[in-house]
Amino acid sequence: MSENTKVMRAKDLAGALRARTVGPVHTPGDEGHERGRTGIQLMDRHEPDAVVEAATAEDVRAAVTVAAAHGVPVAAQRTGHGHGVGMDEGILVDTRRLSGVRIDPERRTARVEAGATWRDVIEAASPHGLAPLSGSSPDVGVVSYLLGGGLSLLGRRHGYAADHVRSLDLVTPDGEHTRVDERTGPETFWALRGGGSSFGLVTGVEFDLFPVARLYGGGLYLDATDTPDILDLWRRWADDTPEEMTSGVSALRYPDMEGVPDHLRGRPIVQISAAWSGPPERGPALLAPLRSAAPVLMDTLRELPYADSGAVFDDHDDRAGFRGEGLMVRDPGPEALTALLRTVLADRPFMSVVWLRHLGGAMARPPRTPSAVGHRDASHALSALTFTGPDGVDTAAMADLRSEVAGLFADHALGTSSNLSFGPVEAERVRSMYEPATLRRLVELRDRMDPHRRIHTNRPLPPTV
């Protein structure tokens, strides 16, 4: 397509949108276009013809309707944490203006708009002594997190976040704005909770809150130089903890460069992160065995309000270019974990981090209302991340490391993780995110609801099962 044709198409789409929306509309070259298309992920960015900053749910509906009329795709984005495949045409809905949160303390629920982040929800719920099933980073968008299932700090105690969704407001691919729950749209309600965003654009969602005001949690940063079995030690410790304990372990080598604290600079590090939502006074004793596992370089474990729960995993949400291989695994043995540590901590010319998250507990049990979340029998979620340099290139060496890490768990892998895969995901890997019967239902529903594939998603379902 010629550049002139693209410019004309963008102009036509912008004109149609401006006639129907309250929020501003941007085309390539506008500051708002650049802001709207750029999330935390700097690789594979969206290249839409137009960005609409939706100010109302009706703006979202207008974007879907205009896209259908012009035969172009439409997508929504808030933070871009779950970004996969960038769009190269069409309309991108920037939902940041739709950040409303309403808490019902008596029913212990929250109703949020499409652009709310978990930080918005936590700040609104905390004064009532309530907490959502938020994840490791409070700056992640609520909607995308829930559509992918949602690995929560309280997950082993209460299950996947998607299991506790009560209803969703959805603009379907044909432009209908509807509310779906287990009574009004059971098949769509099932699919949206863990099955991704192939079924329309969500404008709002209601979900449960839980009476958790405080945690005992944080991180232990351990020197991994002479402790090859430390990952297996963590695994055995985690398997014996109550369901009120959610934990994860990261392995990385901090670069030897300015800006990195001296006690971490250039060192091979294992970071054990833990969130204990039981009686806070029991936390120190439960975590004591880990403090003696290796030399402690930094210890941030403490009692903290749930409002500060982002300090547990201490995720850094700076914009960066990265790719990630995510797997759901079952019962990884000591050999795989020792090999993983050796592989990850080798000195390399790029930044990488691999982490394991302990699952099980309530996450392994079927919810009261079935959802599309896959691989509930996984004991751990694995993520292997590599970060690009200033050139933004995903090198062969980076791809090789991710593949090598995945290969170590070939005998333990159940499938791809929908939450922890970053960057383009091949159709075969998308298939492996779900059990065959679940995938078949999702694809059949997508084909009925969006036969023309107007909804652009981070993890496109395969065309056939």
C-alpha positions in Angstrom: 0.0 0.0 0.0 1.3 3.4 -1.0 2.1 6.0 1.7 -0.6 8.3 0.2 -3.2 5.6 0.4 -2.4 5.0 4.1 -2.6 8.8 4.8 -6.0 9.0 3.1 -7.3 5.9 5.0 -6.1 7.4 8.3 -7.9 10.7 7.4 -11.1 8.9 6.6 -11.1 6.8 9.8 -10.3 9.8 11.9 -13.1 11.8 10.4 -15.6 9.0 11.0 -14.4 8.6 14.5 -14.5 12.3 15.3 -18.2 12.5 14.2 -19.1 9.8 16.7 -16.8 10.1 19.7 -16.3 12.4 22.7 -12.7 11.6 23.3 -9.9 13.0 21.0 -8.8 11.1 17.9 -5.2 11.1 16.7 -3.5 10.1 13.5 0.2 9.3 12.8 2.5 12.2 13.7 0.3 13.5 16.5 1.6 13.4 20.0 -1.5 11.6 21.2 -1.0 8.9 18.5 2.5 8.2 19.8 1.4 8.2 23.4 -1.6 5.9 22.7 0.2 3.3 20.7 3.2 3.0 23.1 2.9 0.9 26.2 5.5 -0.6 28.4 6.6 -2.9 25.6 8.8 -1.1 23.0 9.0 -4.0 20.6 6.4 -4.9 18.0 4.5 -1.7 18.7 1.1 -0.9 17.2 1.0 1.1 14.0 -2.7 2.0 13.8 -4.2 4.4 11.3 -6.0 6.2 14.2 -5.9 6.2 18.0 -9.1 7.2 19.9 -8.8 8.2 23.5 -12.1 6.7 24.6 -13.8 9.0 27.1 -17.0 6.9 27.4 -18.0 3.3 26.7 -20.0 4.6 23.7 -16.6 5.8 22.3 -15.4 2.2 22.4 -18.6 1.1 20.6 -18.1 3.8 18.0 -14.6 2.6 17.3 -15.7 -1.0 16.8 -18.6 0.2 14.5 -16.3 2.4 12.4 -13.7 -0.3 12.1 -16.3 -2.8 10.9 -17.7 -0.2 8.4 -14.2 0.4 6.9 -13.1 -3.2 7.0 -10.1 -2.6 9.3 -9.2 -4.2 12.7 -9.7 -2.7 16.1 -7.9 -3.2 19.4 -7.8 -1.7 22.9 -4.7 -0.9 25.0 -4.1 0.5 28.5 -0.6 -0.3 29.7 0.7 -2.8 27.1 2.0 -5.2 29.7 0.4 -8.1 27.8 1.4 -6.8 24.4 1.9 -9.5 21.8 1.5 -8.8 18.1 1.3 -5.2 17.0 -1.4 -4.0 14.5 -0.2 -2.4 11.3 -3.5 -0.7 10.4 -6.9 0.0 11.8 -8.1 1.7 15.0 -6.5 1.5 18.5 -8.6 2.4 21.5 -6.6 4.0 24.2 -8.5 3.3 27.4 -6.5 5.4 29.9 -9.4 8.0 30.4 -11.8 5.2 31.4 -10.3 4.7 34.9 -13.3 4.8 37.1 -13.6 2.4 40.1 -16.6 1.9 42.3 -16.3 -0.2 45.5 -19.3 -1.8 47.2 -17.9 -2.7 50.7 -21.1 -4.6 51.7 -21.1 -6.9 48.7 -17.2 -6.9 48.6 -17.1 -6.1 44.9 -15.5 -3.6 42.6 -16.8 -2.4 39.3 -14.2 -0.8 37.1 -13.9 0.8 33.7 -11.8 -0.5 30.9 -8.7 1.6 31.7 -8.4 1.1 35.4 -5.1 -0.3 36.7 -4.8 -2.5 39.8 -3.3 0.5 41.6 -6.5 2.3 41.1 -8.5 -0.6 42.5 -6.1 -1.2 45.5 -6.2 2.5 46.5 -10.0 2.5 46.4 -10.5 -0.8 48.2 -7.8 -0.5 50.9 -9.7 2.0 53.1 -12.5 -0.7 53.4 -10.0 -3.4 54.5 -10.5 -5.1 51.1 -8.1 -6.3 48.5 -8.5 -7.5 44.8 -6.8 -10.5 43.3 -4.1 -8.3 41.8 -0.8 -9.6 40.6 2.8 -8.8 41.1 2.6 -5.3 39.6 -0.1 -2.8 40.6 0.5 -0.9 37.3 -1.0 -3.6 35.1 -4.3 -2.9 33.5 -7.2 -4.8 35.1 -9.1 -5.9 32.0 -6.3 -7.6 30.1 -5.0 -9.3 33.3 -8.5 -10.8 33.9 -9.0 -11.9 30.3 -5.7 -13.9 30.6 -6.7 -15.6 33.9 -4.7 -13.5 36.4 -1.9 -14.9 38.6 -2.6 -13.2 42.0 -0.6 -12.6 45.1 -3.6 -14.2 46.8 -4.0 -16.9 44.1 -3.1 -20.0 46.1 -5.7 -19.0 48.7 -8.5 -17.8 46.4 -7.8 -19.0 42.9 -7.3 -17.3 39.6 -8.6 -13.7 39.4 -10.7 -14.6 36.4 -12.6 -17.1 38.5 -14.0 -14.2 40.7 -15.3 -12.0 37.9 -19.1 -11.5 38.3 -19.9 -9.7 35.0 -18.3 -8.0 32.0 -19.5 -5.1 29.8 -18.6 -6.0 26.2 -18.7 -4.4 22.8 -19.1 -7.3 20.5 -17.5 -7.4 17.0 -20.8 -6.4 15.5 -21.1 -3.3 17.7 -23.5 -4.5 20.3 -22.8 -3.2 23.8 -24.0 -5.8 26.3 -23.4 -7.1 29.8 -22.6 -10.7 30.1 -22.6 -13.0 33.2 -23.3 -16.6 34.0 -27.0 -16.0 33.3 -27.2 -13.6 30.4 -24.4 -14.9 28.2 -22.9 -18.0 29.8 -20.7 -19.1 26.9 -19.2 -15.7 26.3 -18.8 -15.2 30.1 -17.0 -18.5 30.3 -14.7 -17.6 27.4 -13.8 -14.1 28.5 -12.5 -15.3 31.9 -9.1 -16.7 30.8 -9.8 -17.2 27.1 -8.4 -13.8 26.0 -9.8 -10.9 24.0 -11.0 -12.4 20.8 -14.6 -11.8 21.5 -14.9 -8.0 21.6 -13.7 -5.0 23.6 -14.4 -5.0 27.3 -15.6 -1.6 28.7 -16.1 -2.6 32.3 -16.0 -5.5 34.7 -17.2 -6.4 38.2 -15.3 -8.8 40.4 -15.0 -9.9 44.0 -12.8 -8.3 46.7 -11.4 -10.1 49.8 -10.9 -9.1 53.4 -7.2 -8.8 53.3 -5.7 -5.6 54.8 -2.1 -6.5 55.5 0.5 -9.0 54.2 3.9 -10.2 55.5 6.0 -10.1 52.4 8.8 -8.8 50.3 12.0 -10.2 48.8 15.1 -12.0 49.8 18.0 -11.3 47.5 20.5 -14.1 47.8 24.1 -14.5 46.4 23.8 -17.6 44.1 27.5 -18.0 43.5 28.0 -21.2 45.5 24.4 -22.4 45.9 23.5 -24.5 42.8 20.6 -26.2 44.6 18.9 -23.1 45.8 16.0 -23.3 43.3 15.2 -26.8 44.4 15.4 -25.7 48.1 12.8 -23.0 47.4 10.6 -25.5 45.5 10.6 -28.0 48.4 10.0 -25.2 50.9 7.1 -23.7 48.9 5.4 -27.1 48.5 5.1 -27.4 52.3 3.7 -23.9 52.8 0.0 -23.2 53.5 -2.3 -21.8 50.8 -2.0 -18.3 52.3 1.6 -18.2 51.0 2.3 -17.2 47.4 5.9 -17.1 46.4 8.2 -17.0 43.4 11.9 -17.1 42.6 13.9 -15.1 40.0 17.4 -15.8 38.8 19.4 -13.1 37.1 22.8 -11.6 36.9 22.8 -7.9 37.4 24.9 -6.0 34.9 28.2 -4.4 36.0 27.2 -0.9 35.2 26.5 2.5 36.8 23.1 2.8 38.5 23.1 -0.8 39.9 23.6 -0.9 43.7 27.1 -2.0 44.6 25.9 -5.0 46.6 24.1 -6.4 43.5 26.3 -5.1 40.7 27.7 -7.9 38.5 26.5 -10.6 40.9 24.5 -13.8 40.2 21.3 -13.2 42.2 18.4 -15.4 43.2 15.4 -13.2 44.4 12.8 -15.1 46.4 9.6 -13.1 46.7 6.8 -14.1 49.1 3.4 -12.8 50.1 1.8 -14.3 53.3 -1.8 -13.3 53.8 -2.4 -15.3 57.0 -1.8 -13.8 60.4 1.2 -11.5 59.9 3.0 -12.6 63.1 3.4 -16.1 61.6 5.3 -14.7 58.5 8.8 -14.5 59.9 8.9 -18.1 61.2 7.5 -19.5 57.9 10.2 -17.7 55.9 13.1 -18.3 58.2 14.4 -21.4 56.4 15.0 -19.3 53.3 17.2 -16.7 55.1 19.8 -19.4 55.8 19.8 -20.8 52.3 22.5 -18.5 50.9 24.3 -15.3 51.8 21.6 -12.5 52.0 22.5 -9.5 50.0 19.2 -7.6 50.7 16.1 -8.4 52.8 12.9 -6.5 52.3 10.5 -8.9 54.1 8.2 -7.1 56.5 4.6 -6.6 57.4 3.0 -4.2 55.0 -0.4 -2.9 54.0 -1.9 -4.5 50.9 -1.7 -1.0 49.4 2.0 -1.6 49.2 1.8 -5.1 47.7 3.8 -4.0 44.7 6.9 -4.2 46.9 6.6 -8.0 47.1 7.9 -8.8 43.7 9.3 -5.3 43.1 8.5 -5.4 39.4 10.1 -2.6 37.4 7.6 -1.2 34.9 10.0 1.0 32.9 9.5 0.9 29.2 11.8 -1.6 27.5 12.0 -4.0 24.6 11.7 -7.6 25.7 10.6 -11.0 24.6 9.4 -13.8 27.0 8.9 -17.5 26.8 6.2 -18.6 29.3 5.3 -22.1 30.3 3.0 -23.9 32.7 4.9 -26.8 34.2 4.3 -29.6 36.6 6.6 -31.0 39.2 10.0 -29.8 37.9 12.8 -31.9 39.4 16.1 -30.9 41.0 18.1 -31.6 37.8 16.0 -29.2 35.7 16.2 -26.5 38.4 20.0 -26.8 38.8 20.5 -26.7 35.1 18.2 -23.7 34.9 20.3 -21.8 37.5 23.5 -22.6 35.7 22.1 -21.5 32.3 20.5 -18.3 33.5 23.5 -17.1 35.5 26.1 -17.5 32.8 27.7 -14.2 31.9 26.0 -12.8 28.7 26.1 -9.5 26.8 22.4 -8.8 27.4 20.0 -8.7 30.4 17.9 -11.7 31.1 15.8 -12.9 34.0 14.0 -16.2 34.6 11.4 -16.7 37.3 9.2 -19.4 38.6 5.9 -18.8 40.4 4.5 -21.4 42.8 0.9 -22.3 41.9 -1.4 -25.0 43.3 -3.8 -24.5 46.2 -7.1 -22.9 45.1 -5.7 -22.3 41.6 -5.7 -26.1 41.1 -9.4 -26.5 42.0 -12.3 -25.9 39.6 -14.2 -22.6 40.3 -17.9 -22.5 41.2 -18.6 -21.1 37.7 -16.4 -22.7 35.1 -13.9 -20.5 33.2 -11.5 -20.9 30.3 -8.4 -20.8 32.4 -6.0 -23.6 31.2 -3.7 -26.0 32.9 -5.0 -25.8 36.4 -2.9 -28.9 37.2 0.4 -26.9 36.8 2.5 -26.6 39.9 4.5 -23.7 38.6 4.5 -20.9 36.0 7.8 -20.3 34.3 8.9 -17.1 32.4 12.2 -16.5 30.6 12.7 -12.9 29.6 15.4 -11.3 27.6 15.8 -7.5 27.2 17.1 -5.8 24.0 19.7 -3.1 24.0 19.3 0.4 22.7 19.0 -0.9 19.1 15.8 -2.8 20.0 17.0 -6.0 18.3 16.0 -9.4 19.5 19.2 -11.2 18.7 19.7 -14.9 17.9 21.5 -15.3 21.2 18.5 -14.0 23.1 16.1 -16.3 21.3 18.5 -19.2 21.9 18.5 -18.6 25.6 14.7 -18.5 25.8 14.6 -21.8 23.8 17.3 -23.4 26.0 15.4 -22.5 29.1 12.1 -23.9 27.7 14.0 -27.1 26.6 15.1 -27.8 30.2 11.4 -28.2 31.1 10.3 -30.1 28.1 9.4 -33.2 30.2 7.5 -31.1 32.7 5.7 -28.6 30.4 1.9 -28.7 30.1 1.7 -25.8 27.6 2.3 -22.2 27.0 1.4 -19.6 29.7 -1.1 -17.0 28.5 0.0 -14.7 31.3 3.8 -14.9 30.9 4.4 -15.0 27.1 5.6 -11.7 25.7 6.0 -10.9 22.0 4.5 -12.7 19.0 3.3 -16.2 19.9 3.1 -18.8 17.1 -0.3 -20.6 16.5 1.0 -23.9 17.9 2.0 -22.2 21.2 -1.4 -20.5 21.4 -3.0 -23.9 21.0 -1.0 -25.3 23.9 -2.3 -22.6 26.2 -5.5 -24.6 26.6 -6.7 -28.1 26.8 -8.1 -29.4 23.5 -11.8 -29.2 24.5 -11.4 -25.7 25.8 -9.5 -24.5 22.7 -12.3 -26.0 20.5 -15.0 -24.1 22.4 -13.0 -20.8 22.2 -12.3 -21.1 18.5 -15.9 -22.0 17.7 -17.2 -19.0 19.7 -14.7 -16.7 18.1 -15.8 -17.9 14.6 -19.4 -17.2 15.5 -18.8 -13.8 17.1 -16.1 -12.4 14.8 -16.1 -14.3 11.5 -14.2 -11.4 9.8 -11.5 -11.3 12.5 -12.1 -7.6 13.2 -10.8 -7.8 16.8 -7.0 -7.6 17.0 -5.7 -9.5 20.0 -2.4 -10.0 21.7 -2.8 -13.8 21.4 -4.8 -14.6 18.3 -6.6 -17.9 18.5 -5.6 -20.2 15.6 -8.0 -20.4 12.6 -8.6 -24.1 13.2 -8.2 -26.5 16.1 
